[in-house]
């Protein structure tokens, strides 16, 4: 995926190897990235999309599993599914389930996954700053549905494209996303 330096509009391309092991572009679609563009300086509280190549290992969504190849967590609209962005928490940049008053982190510094509508109808986790997570280096980066505007750092495409990606990406093929400013 590429975006002009400092721009929030990008192009997401899906490339796959054919039987001869040659790369073939399957499709290219418009995408939104962080309001501050793509940067190697992603950080908590900044609207940068992190620059680099990262694995895509799991999906989640408020809608039923659309025949996902990747592991897929179906979340409901309750107040119990969180992505932790609390830099003081050892759970930083992980998914956690708890009722808000009982959570072992500051829920005002976490994202309630079940309440983000419609962006999280279907989403794929971008494995940026995950293992190990460095507090403050940025959290909660996803490939998700677009609403026609820049994101806080995620990559957003149409809901149709999201369903296609979730049904297409296979863990055995080790899918990645490359995000670079041009």
Secondary structure, DSSP 4 states (H G I P E B T S, - for coil): -EE-TT-SEEEEEEEEE-TTS-EEEEEEEEEE-BTT-EETT--TT--PEEPEEEEEEEEEESSPP-S-SSEEEE--SSS-EEEE--TTSTTTTSEEE--GGG-SS-GGGEEEGGG-TTGGGSEEEE-SS-TT--TTS----EEEE--SS-BSS-EEE-HHHHHHHHHH--GGG--EEEEEE-
